[in-house]
Amino acid sequence: MRNIMLIQRHSPFNTSHGRESFDLAMALAAVEHNVTLLFMADAVYQLLSINDTSALQIKPYQHGFKLFDLYEIEHVLVCQASLQQRGLTAADLAINATMADQALIQQSIAAQHQVITS
């Protein structure tokens, strides 16, 4: 079993990176890897509650984030600085995530066998 971190940096509105990272996280967790997710930069928008995505013409994969517990994805980190820069708080997020400062981010990266960025 390997510790694998997926670092997401892209908005869910203009690329498929978020959906692809979600699918990868589910696949890695299904084969019993320890998956850690880190949402930074515009990827923090992936964690917002968006009920109607028809105008955005994207699939609402964010509802699948509720499966993290079922797949034993226990470490979901959100860059605290990225939230603050975008005027968001933990209360704006659709799921529970750990607010991470630079020290926690660096510590988490150091604990991984592999880091994948998108």
DSSP file (Angstrom, degrees, kcal/mol; ACC not computed):
  #  RESIDUE AA STRUCTURE BP1 BP2  ACC     N-H-->O    O-->H-N    N-H-->O    O-->H-N    TCO  KAPPA ALPHA  PHI   PSI    X-CA   Y-CA   Z-CA
    1    1 A M              0   0    0      0, 0.0     2,-0.3     0, 0.0    32,-0.2   0.000 360.0 360.0 360.0 129.7    0.0    0.0    0.0
    2    2 A R        -     0   0    0    111,-0.0    32,-2.3    30,-0.0     2,-0.6  -0.808 360.0-123.7-112.4 150.7    1.4    3.3   -1.1
    3    3 A N  E     -a   34   0A   0     -2,-0.3   110,-2.4    30,-0.2   111,-1.7  -0.842  36.9-179.5 -89.9 119.3    0.7    6.9    0.1
    4    4 A I  E     -ab  35 114A   0     30,-2.9    32,-2.5    -2,-0.6     2,-0.4  -0.983  12.9-160.5-127.3 128.3   -0.3    8.9   -2.9
    5    5 A M  E     -ab  36 115A   0    109,-2.4   111,-3.1    -2,-0.4     2,-0.6  -0.903   3.4-158.2-108.1 134.4   -1.2   12.6   -3.0
    6    6 A L  E     -ab  37 116A   0     30,-2.8    32,-2.6    -2,-0.4     2,-0.6  -0.958   9.1-160.5-109.2 117.3   -3.2   14.2   -5.8
    7    7 A I  E     -ab  38 117A   0    109,-3.2   111,-2.3    -2,-0.6     2,-0.4  -0.877   7.0-164.5-100.6 120.7   -2.7   18.0   -5.9
    8    8 A Q  E     +a   39   0A   0     30,-3.2    32,-2.9    -2,-0.6    35,-0.2  -0.885  22.7 160.2-109.1 135.7   -5.4   19.8   -7.8
    9    9 A R        +     0   0    0     -2,-0.4    33,-0.9    30,-0.2    34,-0.3   0.433  44.5  96.4-128.2  -6.2   -4.9   23.3   -9.0
   10   10 A H  S    S-     0   0    0     32,-0.2    36,-0.2    31,-0.1    30,-0.0  -0.667  71.6-113.8-102.3 146.6   -7.5   23.8  -11.8
   11   11 A S     >  -     0   0    0     -2,-0.3     4,-0.6     1,-0.1     3,-0.5  -0.357  20.2-132.3 -64.4 148.1  -11.0   25.3  -11.7
   12   12 A P  T  4 S+     0   0    0      0, 0.0    -1,-0.1     0, 0.0     7,-0.1   0.546  96.6  68.9 -78.7  -4.8  -13.9   22.9  -12.4
   13   13 A F  T  4 S+     0   0    0      1,-0.1     3,-0.1    45,-0.0    -3,-0.0   0.684 106.4  25.4 -92.5 -19.4  -15.4   25.3  -14.9
   14   14 A N  T  4 S+     0   0    0     -3,-0.5     2,-0.3     1,-0.1    -1,-0.1   0.448 117.2  36.9-129.8   1.0  -13.0   25.3  -17.8
   15   15 A T     <  -     0   0    0     -4,-0.6     3,-0.3    -5,-0.0     4,-0.2  -0.931  66.9-126.4-143.0 169.1  -11.1   22.0  -17.8
   16   16 A S  S  > S+     0   0    0     -2,-0.3     4,-2.5     1,-0.2     5,-0.2   0.287  80.3 105.7 -97.1   9.2  -11.7   18.3  -17.1
   17   17 A H  H  > S+     0   0    0      1,-0.2     4,-2.6    -6,-0.2     5,-0.2   0.889  77.5  52.0 -57.6 -41.9   -8.8   18.1  -14.7
   18   18 A G  H  > S+     0   0    0     -7,-0.3     4,-2.3    -3,-0.3    -1,-0.2   0.935 111.4  45.2 -62.6 -47.4  -11.1   18.0  -11.7
   19   19 A R  H  > S+     0   0    0     -4,-0.2     4,-2.5     1,-0.2    -1,-0.2   0.910 113.8  50.0 -62.7 -42.7  -13.2   15.2  -13.0
   20   20 A E  H  X S+     0   0    0     -4,-2.5     4,-2.3     1,-0.2    -2,-0.2   0.893 111.1  48.7 -65.0 -39.6  -10.1   13.2  -14.0
   21   21 A S  H  X S+     0   0    0     -4,-2.6     4,-2.7    -5,-0.2    -1,-0.2   0.890 110.2  52.1 -66.4 -39.1   -8.5   13.7  -10.6
   22   22 A F  H  X S+     0   0    0     -4,-2.3     4,-2.2    -5,-0.2    -2,-0.2   0.943 110.8  47.2 -60.7 -47.9  -11.7   12.6   -8.9
   23   23 A D  H  X S+     0   0    0     -4,-2.5     4,-2.2     1,-0.2    -2,-0.2   0.903 112.7  49.6 -60.7 -42.1  -11.8    9.4  -11.1
   24   24 A L  H  X S+     0   0    0     -4,-2.3     4,-2.8     2,-0.2     5,-0.2   0.910 109.1  51.9 -64.0 -42.9   -8.1    8.7  -10.4
   25   25 A A  H  X S+     0   0    0     -4,-2.7     4,-2.3     1,-0.2    -2,-0.2   0.913 110.9  47.7 -60.5 -43.3   -8.6    9.2   -6.6
   26   26 A M  H  X S+     0   0    0     -4,-2.2     4,-2.0     2,-0.2    -1,-0.2   0.911 113.1  48.4 -64.6 -42.6  -11.5    6.7   -6.6
   27   27 A A  H  X S+     0   0    0     -4,-2.2     4,-1.1     2,-0.2    -2,-0.2   0.918 112.9  47.1 -65.3 -43.8   -9.5    4.2   -8.7
   28   28 A L  H  <>S+     0   0    0     -4,-2.8     5,-2.0     1,-0.2     3,-0.4   0.907 113.5  48.1 -64.9 -41.3   -6.4    4.4   -6.4
   29   29 A A  H ><5S+     0   0    0     -4,-2.3     3,-1.7    -5,-0.2    -1,-0.2   0.851 104.5  60.9 -67.4 -33.8   -8.4    4.1   -3.3
   30   30 A A  H 3<5S+     0   0    0     -4,-2.0    -1,-0.2     1,-0.3    -2,-0.2   0.796 103.6  50.0 -65.1 -27.8  -10.3    1.1   -4.7
   31   31 A V  T 3<5S-     0   0    0     -4,-1.1    -1,-0.3    -3,-0.4    -2,-0.2   0.055 126.6-101.9-100.3  25.7   -7.0   -0.8   -4.9
   32   32 A E  T < 5 +     0   0    0     -3,-1.7     2,-0.3     1,-0.2    -3,-0.2   0.757  69.5 147.2  67.5  33.7   -6.2    0.1   -1.4
   33   33 A H      < -     0   0    0     -5,-2.0     2,-0.9   -32,-0.2    -1,-0.2  -0.690  56.0-112.8 -87.2 152.8   -3.7    3.0   -1.7
   34   34 A N  E     -a    3   0A   0    -32,-2.3   -30,-2.9    -2,-0.3     2,-0.5  -0.791  41.2-162.0 -84.8 108.4   -3.8    5.7    1.0
   35   35 A V  E     -a    4   0A   0     -2,-0.9    40,-0.8    37,-0.3     2,-0.4  -0.801  14.0-173.2-101.3 131.1   -5.0    8.7   -1.0
   36   36 A T  E     -ac   5  75A   0    -32,-2.5   -30,-2.8    -2,-0.5     2,-0.4  -0.983   9.9-156.1-118.0 133.4   -4.5   12.3    0.1
   37   37 A L  E     -ac   6  76A   0     38,-2.8    40,-3.5    -2,-0.4     2,-0.5  -0.915   6.7-169.9-110.4 136.5   -6.2   15.1   -1.9
   38   38 A L  E     -ac   7  77A   0    -32,-2.6   -30,-3.2    -2,-0.4     2,-0.6  -0.985   5.5-161.0-126.5 120.8   -4.9   18.7   -1.8
   39   39 A F  E     +ac   8  78A   0     38,-2.6    40,-2.6    -2,-0.5     2,-0.3  -0.900  23.2 163.2-102.7 119.8   -7.0   21.4   -3.4
   40   40 A M    >   -     0   0    0    -32,-2.9     3,-2.2    -2,-0.6     4,-0.2  -0.828  45.4  -4.1-129.8 167.2   -5.0   24.6   -4.2
   41   41 A A  G >  S-     0   0    0      1,-0.3     3,-1.5    -2,-0.3     4,-0.2  -0.140 132.0  -9.4  50.8-136.9   -5.4   27.7   -6.3
   42   42 A D  G >  S+     0   0    0    -33,-0.9     3,-1.5     1,-0.3    -1,-0.3   0.602 120.3  83.0 -70.6  -9.6   -8.6   27.6   -8.4
   43   43 A A  G X  S+     0   0    0     -3,-2.2     3,-1.8   -34,-0.3     4,-0.4   0.715  72.1  77.1 -65.9 -18.8   -9.3   24.0   -7.5
   44   44 A V  G X  S+     0   0    0     -3,-1.5     3,-1.4     1,-0.3    -1,-0.3   0.794  81.8  68.5 -61.6 -24.3  -10.9   25.2   -4.2
   45   45 A Y  G X  S+     0   0    0     -3,-1.5     3,-1.2     1,-0.3    -1,-0.3   0.735  85.3  69.9 -65.2 -21.3  -13.9   26.1   -6.4
   46   46 A Q  G <  S+     0   0    0     -3,-1.8    -1,-0.3     1,-0.2    -2,-0.2   0.773  94.1  56.5 -63.9 -25.1  -14.4   22.3   -6.9
   47   47 A L  G <  S+     0   0    0     -3,-1.4    47,-3.9    -4,-0.4    48,-0.4   0.431  83.7 106.1 -91.1   0.3  -15.4   22.1   -3.2
   48   48 A L  B <  S-E   93   0B   0     -3,-1.2     2,-0.8    45,-0.2    45,-0.2  -0.455  81.6-105.0 -77.8 152.9  -18.3   24.6   -3.4
   49   49 A S        +     0   0    0     43,-0.8     2,-0.5    -2,-0.1    -1,-0.1  -0.701  45.5 171.9 -77.5 111.2  -21.9   23.5   -3.3
   50   50 A I        +     0   0    0     -2,-0.8     3,-0.1    -4,-0.1    12,-0.1  -0.946   8.1 173.9-124.0 107.9  -23.1   23.9   -6.9
   51   51 A N        +     0   0    0     -2,-0.5     2,-0.6     1,-0.2    -1,-0.1   0.829  69.3  45.1 -86.1 -33.1  -26.6   22.5   -7.3
   52   52 A D        +     0   0    0      1,-0.1    -1,-0.2     2,-0.0     3,-0.2  -0.904  53.2 159.4-118.8 106.2  -27.3   23.5  -10.9
   53   53 A T     >> +     0   0    0     -2,-0.6     5,-1.2    -3,-0.1     4,-1.0   0.300  47.9 101.6-104.6   7.8  -24.5   23.0  -13.4
   54   54 A S  T >45S+     0   0    0      1,-0.2     3,-0.5     2,-0.2    -1,-0.1   0.888  82.4  49.9 -62.8 -38.8  -26.7   23.0  -16.5
   55   55 A A  T 345S+     0   0    0      1,-0.2    -1,-0.2    -3,-0.2    -2,-0.1   0.787 111.2  50.4 -68.8 -26.1  -25.7   26.6  -17.4
   56   56 A L  T 345S-     0   0    0     -3,-0.4    -1,-0.2     2,-0.1    -2,-0.2   0.619 102.2-136.0 -85.9 -13.9  -22.0   25.7  -16.9
   57   57 A Q  T <<5 +     0   0    0     -4,-1.0     2,-0.3    -3,-0.5    -3,-0.2   0.894  61.5 121.9  56.8  45.5  -22.3   22.6  -19.2
   58   58 A I      < -     0   0    0     -5,-1.2    -1,-0.2   -42,-0.0    -2,-0.1  -0.948  68.4-108.0-130.0 154.2  -20.3   20.4  -16.9
   59   59 A K        -     0   0    0     -2,-0.3     2,-2.2    -3,-0.1     3,-0.2  -0.637  32.9-121.2 -78.1 137.9  -21.2   17.1  -15.1
   60   60 A P    >   +     0   0    0      0, 0.0     3,-1.3     0, 0.0     4,-0.2  -0.407  50.8 154.5 -80.6  66.9  -21.7   17.6  -11.4
   61   61 A Y  G >   +     0   0    0     -2,-2.2     3,-1.9     1,-0.3     4,-0.3   0.674  55.5  84.1 -67.1 -16.0  -19.0   15.2  -10.3
   62   62 A Q  G >  S+     0   0    0      1,-0.3     3,-1.6    -3,-0.2     4,-0.3   0.755  76.0  69.0 -61.9 -24.0  -18.7   17.1   -7.0
   63   63 A H  G X  S+     0   0    0     -3,-1.3     3,-1.3     1,-0.3    -1,-0.3   0.806  89.8  65.3 -62.3 -27.1  -21.6   15.1   -5.6
   64   64 A G  G X  S+     0   0    0     -3,-1.9     3,-2.4     1,-0.3    -1,-0.3   0.650  77.3  83.2 -68.9 -15.9  -19.2   12.1   -5.7
   65   65 A F  G X  S+     0   0    0     -3,-1.6     3,-1.6    -4,-0.3    -1,-0.3   0.767  77.9  69.7 -60.1 -23.1  -17.0   13.8   -3.0
   66   66 A K  G <  S+     0   0    0     -3,-1.3     3,-0.5    -4,-0.3     4,-0.4   0.645  87.5  67.0 -69.3 -12.3  -19.4   12.3   -0.5
   67   67 A L  G <> S+     0   0    0     -3,-2.4     4,-2.2     1,-0.2    -1,-0.3   0.520  71.0  95.0 -82.6  -6.3  -18.0    8.9   -1.4
   68   68 A F  T <4>S+     0   0    0     -3,-1.6     5,-3.2     1,-0.2    -1,-0.2   0.891  84.3  49.6 -54.5 -42.0  -14.6    9.7    0.1
   69   69 A D  T >45S+     0   0    0     -3,-0.5     3,-1.3    -4,-0.2    -1,-0.2   0.916 109.0  52.0 -63.8 -42.3  -15.5    8.1    3.4
   70   70 A L  T 345S+     0   0    0     -4,-0.4    -1,-0.2     1,-0.3    -2,-0.2   0.867 113.5  43.8 -61.5 -37.0  -16.8    4.9    1.7
   71   71 A Y  T 3<5S-     0   0    0     -4,-2.2    -1,-0.3     2,-0.1    -2,-0.2   0.320 116.2-116.6 -90.3   7.0  -13.4    4.7   -0.3
   72   72 A E  T < 5 +     0   0    0     -3,-1.3     2,-1.1     1,-0.2   -37,-0.3   0.830  59.5 154.8  59.0  36.8  -11.5    5.5    2.9
   73   73 A I      < +     0   0    0     -5,-3.2    -1,-0.2    -6,-0.2    -2,-0.1  -0.816   8.4 161.9 -90.0  98.0  -10.1    8.8    1.5
   74   74 A E        +     0   0    0     -2,-1.1     2,-0.8   -39,-0.3    -1,-0.2   0.648  48.4  72.3 -96.8 -18.3   -9.6   10.4    4.9
   75   75 A H  E     +c   36   0A   0    -40,-0.8   -38,-2.8    -3,-0.1     2,-0.6  -0.822  49.7 158.4-110.6  98.1   -7.1   13.2    4.1
   76   76 A V  E     -c   37   0A   0     -2,-0.8    22,-2.9   -40,-0.2     2,-0.3  -0.968  18.9-172.2-117.9 113.3   -8.7   16.0    2.1
   77   77 A L  E     -cd  38  98A   0    -40,-3.5   -38,-2.6    -2,-0.6     2,-0.4  -0.826  11.3-163.1-110.0 144.7   -6.7   19.2    2.5
   78   78 A V  E     -cd  39  99A   0     20,-2.6    22,-3.1    -2,-0.3     2,-0.5  -0.996  29.4-116.4-126.3 128.1   -7.6   22.7    1.3
   79   79 A C  E  >  - d   0 100A   0    -40,-2.6     4,-1.8    -2,-0.4    22,-0.2  -0.479  20.8-154.1 -64.4 116.3   -4.9   25.4    1.0
   80   80 A Q  H  > S+     0   0    0     20,-2.6     4,-2.3    -2,-0.5    -1,-0.2   0.878  92.9  52.7 -61.7 -40.5   -6.0   28.0    3.5
   81   81 A A  H  > S+     0   0    0     19,-0.4     4,-2.5     1,-0.2    -1,-0.2   0.878 106.5  53.6 -64.7 -38.0   -4.2   30.8    1.5
   82   82 A S  H  > S+     0   0    0      2,-0.2     4,-1.0     1,-0.2    -1,-0.2   0.898 109.5  48.3 -64.6 -40.0   -6.1   29.8   -1.7
   83   83 A L  H ><>S+     0   0    0     -4,-1.8     5,-2.7     1,-0.2     3,-0.7   0.952 112.6  47.9 -62.5 -49.0   -9.4   30.1    0.1
   84   84 A Q  H ><5S+     0   0    0     -4,-2.3     3,-1.5     1,-0.3    -2,-0.2   0.891 107.2  55.7 -61.1 -41.5   -8.6   33.5    1.6
   85   85 A Q  H 3<5S+     0   0    0     -4,-2.5    -1,-0.3     1,-0.3    -2,-0.2   0.773 111.6  44.9 -62.4 -25.7   -7.4   34.9   -1.7
   86   86 A R  T <<5S-     0   0    0     -4,-1.0    -1,-0.3    -3,-0.7    -2,-0.2   0.300 117.0-111.4-102.1   7.6  -10.7   34.0   -3.3
   87   87 A G  T < 5S+     0   0    0     -3,-1.5     2,-0.3     1,-0.2    -3,-0.2   0.789  74.0 133.0  70.3  28.3  -12.8   35.3   -0.4
   88   88 A L      < -     0   0    0     -5,-2.7     2,-0.3    -6,-0.2    -1,-0.2  -0.728  37.2-163.1-110.4 159.4  -14.0   31.9    0.7
   89   89 A T    >   -     0   0    0     -2,-0.3     3,-1.5    -3,-0.1     4,-0.4  -0.824  40.7 -97.4-130.6 172.2  -14.1   30.2    4.1
   90   90 A A  G >  S+     0   0    0     -2,-0.3     3,-1.3     1,-0.3     7,-0.1   0.810 120.6  65.0 -60.5 -30.0  -14.5   26.6    5.3
   91   91 A A  G 3  S+     0   0    0      1,-0.3    -1,-0.3     5,-0.0    -3,-0.0   0.733  94.0  60.5 -66.3 -21.6  -18.2   27.2    5.7
   92   92 A D  G <  S+     0   0    0     -3,-1.5   -43,-0.8   -44,-0.1    -1,-0.3   0.627  86.2  98.5 -79.0 -13.4  -18.5   27.7    2.0
   93   93 A L  B <   -E   48   0B   0     -3,-1.3   -45,-0.2    -4,-0.4   -48,-0.1  -0.486  68.3-143.5 -83.4 146.1  -17.3   24.1    1.2
   94   94 A A  S    S+     0   0    0    -47,-3.9     2,-0.3    -2,-0.2   -46,-0.1   0.672  84.4  37.8 -79.9 -18.5  -19.6   21.3    0.5
   95   95 A I  S    S-     0   0    0    -48,-0.4     2,-0.4    -5,-0.1    -2,-0.1  -0.858  93.1 -96.0-128.2 164.0  -17.5   18.7    2.3
   96   96 A N        +     0   0    0     -2,-0.3     2,-0.3    -5,-0.0   -20,-0.1  -0.683  51.5 166.2 -79.0 129.8  -15.4   18.7    5.5
   97   97 A A        -     0   0    0     -2,-0.4     2,-0.5    -7,-0.1   -20,-0.2  -0.974  39.1-106.8-142.5 154.6  -11.8   19.3    4.7
   98   98 A T  E     -d   77   0A   0    -22,-2.9   -20,-2.6    -2,-0.3     2,-0.4  -0.719  30.5-129.4 -84.9 125.7   -8.7   20.2    6.7
   99   99 A M  E     -d   78   0A   0     -2,-0.5     2,-0.5   -22,-0.2   -20,-0.2  -0.634  31.2-159.4 -74.0 126.0   -7.5   23.7    6.3
  100  100 A A  E     -d   79   0A   0    -22,-3.1   -20,-2.6    -2,-0.4   -19,-0.4  -0.929  12.4-162.5-119.0 126.8   -3.8   23.5    5.5
  101  101 A D     >  -     0   0    0     -2,-0.5     4,-2.4   -22,-0.2     5,-0.2  -0.401  47.3 -88.2 -89.4 178.1   -1.2   26.2    5.9
  102  102 A Q  H  > S+     0   0    0      1,-0.2     4,-2.6     2,-0.2     5,-0.2   0.863 126.9  54.1 -58.2 -38.4    2.2   25.9    4.1
  103  103 A A  H  > S+     0   0    0      1,-0.2     4,-2.3     2,-0.2    -1,-0.2   0.927 110.8  44.8 -63.9 -44.6    3.8   23.9    6.9
  104  104 A L  H  > S+     0   0    0      2,-0.2     4,-2.5     1,-0.2    -1,-0.2   0.883 112.6  52.4 -67.3 -37.6    1.0   21.3    6.9
  105  105 A I  H  X S+     0   0    0     -4,-2.4     4,-2.4     2,-0.2    -2,-0.2   0.947 112.1  44.9 -62.2 -48.3    1.1   21.1    3.1
  106  106 A Q  H  X S+     0   0    0     -4,-2.6     4,-2.2     1,-0.2    -2,-0.2   0.897 113.5  50.3 -63.1 -40.6    4.9   20.5    3.1
  107  107 A Q  H  X S+     0   0    0     -4,-2.3     4,-1.0    -5,-0.2    -1,-0.2   0.903 111.5  48.4 -63.9 -41.7    4.6   18.0    5.9
  108  108 A S  H  < S+     0   0    0     -4,-2.5     3,-0.4     1,-0.2    -2,-0.2   0.897 110.8  50.1 -66.9 -41.0    1.9   16.1    4.0
  109  109 A I  H >< S+     0   0    0     -4,-2.4     3,-1.6     1,-0.2    -1,-0.2   0.909 107.1  55.0 -63.0 -41.5    3.9   16.1    0.7
  110  110 A A  H 3< S+     0   0    0     -4,-2.2    -1,-0.2     1,-0.3    -2,-0.2   0.760 102.4  58.3 -64.1 -24.2    6.9   14.7    2.6
  111  111 A A  T 3< S+     0   0    0     -4,-1.0    -1,-0.3    -3,-0.4     2,-0.2   0.437  91.0  96.6 -85.6   1.0    4.9   11.8    3.9
  112  112 A Q    <   -     0   0    0     -3,-1.6  -108,-0.2    -4,-0.2     3,-0.1  -0.601  60.9-154.3 -95.7 151.0    3.9   10.6    0.4
  113  113 A H  S    S+     0   0    0   -110,-2.4     2,-0.3     1,-0.3  -109,-0.2   0.770  89.7  13.6 -82.6 -31.9    5.5    7.9   -1.8
  114  114 A Q  E     -b    4   0A   0   -111,-1.7  -109,-2.4     2,-0.0     2,-0.4  -0.999  63.9-159.4-147.6 141.4    4.2    9.6   -4.9
  115  115 A V  E     -b    5   0A   0     -2,-0.3     2,-0.5  -111,-0.2  -109,-0.2  -0.991   8.4-169.8-124.5 129.0    2.7   13.0   -5.7
  116  116 A I  E     -b    6   0A   0   -111,-3.1  -109,-3.2    -2,-0.4     2,-0.3  -0.974   6.1-164.0-119.2 126.9    0.6   13.7   -8.8
  117  117 A T  E      b    7   0A   0     -2,-0.5  -109,-0.2  -111,-0.2  -111,-0.0  -0.838 360.0 360.0-111.8 149.8   -0.3   17.2   -9.8
  118  118 A S              0   0    0   -111,-2.3  -110,-0.2    -2,-0.3    -1,-0.1   0.308 360.0 360.0-139.3 360.0   -3.0   18.3  -12.2
